[in-house]
Amino acid sequence: MNKFFIIICLFLLVETTFSQGKEDKVTNEEILLEIKVFEAKTEERFKAIDQRFEQVDQRFEQIDKRFEQVDKRFEQVDKQFEQFTTFMWILAVIFIGIASVTIGFALWDRRTMIRPFETKVTQIEKSFEKFRDDKRVEKIIAVLRELAKSDNRLAEALKTINLL
């Protein structure tokens, strides 16, 4: 800024030296007064510009603070989203675990419940095979038919099961 003032002063001095040949002669005191006035005005202008720059800097600082607040909020939202995602994974794992345990229990229960019936059915089938091979059942039915001729109650019972 001082260089600027020096250049202006030199310019004014050079102008005054060349203008001495003219009718209007300006004294050195008037030139110094004009220089001082000019310096005062330029200083005021520079101060106004400095104040504007300071205001702009303050606005930028405010904007930076707002950006920091927005960044913090985004970080909070990211954390919440991560927590929600992990919570959903935990729920999915729990659901899959419960479903697999339930299916496993159902299969185990069916197998354990059916085994005794299977063994009984195989025993009954084996016993019926003995009777099929044996003609004892046919002989028993024939005897019952003969007895039904003399006994009415036995005849009615055999009719209900279609053996007569």
PyMOL commands that set and color helices and strands:
alter all, ss='L'
color gray80, all
select helices_A, chain A and resi 2-19+28-133+136-150+152-160
alter helices_A, ss='H'
color red, helices_A
deselect
rebuild
show_as cartoon
